[in-house]
Amino acid sequence: MTKPTFAPAARLGCIASIALASVVPSSLVLLPTPGLATTSPPAAKTPLNKGCPAVLNVTLPRLQDEKPIDVCSVAGKVTLVVNTASKCGFTGQYEALETLHKKYGSKGLAVLGFPTGDFANQEYASNSQIASFCKNTFGIQFPMFAKSTTVATSPALNPVYKNLYALGLPSPGWNFNKYLILPDGTVRHYAAGVSPLNSEIEQLIAQHVTNQQ
């Protein structure tokens, strides 16, 4: 299946919303290339429970078959949590996320995808549609979970995000926000416009998966 071309209007919709809604410093937003971020991202620290970050100590249905699984069972030495969407201007970041998974997954990185329709309803209605899109369009192999919400005021708030917010971390301003969880429990937040291949993100991943081997 041919990868879709995302319309400029959709991309502008993402950019405009980030500019208005994101609380992340502007120097981290919409880097034109995956270069080094010049301002430290918001960070917090989560306790570790038998080596698993406490924020991930929940059970959620996986995307493919909605079977409940322990999120800690698919966490890594380093874990990247991303709220995804299939019809956003940033959906092309799936390719970069899969690149990270292929490069570092065997060394201890876990990329975890959490589809939502929170922003402009840019996600398919059913989990089966999302799973098909991810597999057929980008060949996604990293763990994906069933569609949920990251909206802090929602009674159905995804518990992983509830735990992240309890640490004082920003909520997503749009699709494809990133929370990078390091082996000591440090959690760093990156806005949607920051590429998964941003050199700061990749350097932290490479440093910590190497150090933990």
N, C-alpha and C positions, 0 to 999 in steps of 0.2 A: 504493500500500500504506500502511495506517495505521501511524503510528509506535507502537511498543509502549510500554505503561506498565510501568515497572520496579517490581517488588514491593518494599514496605518491607523485607522480610526480606533480599532481595538487596542493597539499599543498606546495611543494617546490617552485612551480611557484609563489604562493602568497608570500611566505617568501622572496624569492630573490628580487622580485619587491619592497617589502616594505623596505628592507634593502637599496636598491638603491634610491628609490624615496621619501620615507617619510621624512618629515622635523621634525617629532616629535622626542623628545629625545629618545635615544636608550633604556633607562631604562623603557620606556613605551611600547616597542614593544615586542610582542611574550612572554608575561608572561606565564611561564609553567603551572601555576595554577591561579585561579581567586583570587590572593592575592592582598594586598594593593599596589598601585603604589608608587614608592619611589621618583619620581620626579613630581613636579606639571605640569599638562598638559597645553598647550597653552590655554589662556582664553581671552575673550573679553566681551563686554556688549552691549546688544541691548535695545533700548527704548521699553517701553510697550505702547500699544495702546488699551485702554479699557481692560486692563488685558492680552492682547495677545502680545507675543513678536513680534516686528515689522518685524523681519526676516521671520515670518510665515504669514504675512498679504498679501497673494496671493491666487489666485484661480487656482486649478490644477485638471485634470481629475483623478478620482479614478481608481484603477486597474480593479475592477470586471466588470464595464460596461462603463468606460470612461466618466461617468457623471461628469461635472465640479462641484467641491465643494470648499468652502472657507476653506483653511487649518486651519485657526483659529478656525473653528467650531469643529475640532477634536483634537485641541491642549489641553494640560493639565496644571495643576499647575506646573508640571515638564514634559518636553518633551524630548524624545530621538530620534534624527534624524539619520537614518542609510541608507547608500547606499548599496543595497543588490544585490546578484547575485545567480542564481540557480545551477551553475556548478563550483563553486570555492572550494578550500580546506577549506575555512572558512564558507561554507554554513551551516554547522552544528550549527553555532551560532544562526540560526533561532530558535532552540529549547530553547536556553537561553533567547532570546528576548521574546518568548512567555511565558516563565516562569515569567519574570519580568511583562509582561502584566497581567497575571493571578493573580500575588501576589499583585501588586500595582495599577492596572488599576482602580479599584473601589475606590481607595483612592486619585486619582488625577494624576497618571502617564499616559502619552500618548506616546506609541512607534509608530513612523511613518516610514514606509519603502518606499524607493525610488529605485526601480530596475533600473540597468543600464547595458549596455554591454561595458562599458568604458575600462575595463581591460581584455585583452585577449579574448574579446567577450564571456564572460562566463555567458551570460543570453540568455534565449529563445527569439525568434524573435517577438512573439506576446504577447500582454497583457493577452489573454485568456490562453495561455500556461503557463505563469508565475503564473496566479491566480490558475490554476489547480494544478500546482506543489506545491505551498505554502499551499493550502488547503489539498491536498491528502497526502503530504509527512510529513508536520509538523503541520497540523491543525491550521494554522495561523488565529488568530481572530483580531489582531490589524490592524489599518488602513494602507492600502498599496495604493500607487499611480501608475499611468501609467508609463511605461518605459520612461526614459529621460536620459539626460547626465549631468555629473558633471564636464566636461572638461571646464576649465575657458575660453579658447579661442574659444569655440564653439558658433556660433550665436544662437544655440538652447539650451543654458545653462539653466538648471532648475533654476527658479527665487529664490527658497529658498536658493540654493547654491550660487547664485550670491550675495544675501544679506549677507550670511555668510562670503564670501570672502571680501566683502566691509568692514567688521569689522576687517580685517587683519588676520583672522583665516586661517590655512593651508587648502589646498584642499586635497581631499583623495589621499593617495598613493596607495590604492588598494580597493577592495570590503570590505564592513563591517567596514568602518570608522564610528565613532560615535561623534555626537555633542549633549551634554547634556545641555539643557536650563533650568535654575533654575527660581524660581518665581520672583526674582529681576531683571531678564534679563541677568544675567551672563551666558555665553556660554563657556563650556569646551570641548576641542577636544581630542578624544582618537583614536589612530591608530587601524588598522584592527586587529592586533594580540592581542589586549586587549579584554578579554572576557567581554560580557555584564554583567556577574556576578562577575566581578572584585569587590573586597570589597570596593574600593573607590567609584566606580559608585553606587553600591547598598546602601552604607551608605549615600551618598548625596541624593539619591532618597528617602530613608526611612526618613531621617531627614526632608526634605522639604515637603513631602506630609503629614507627621504628624503635622508639624508646621503650615500648611495651613488649617487644618481641622477646 
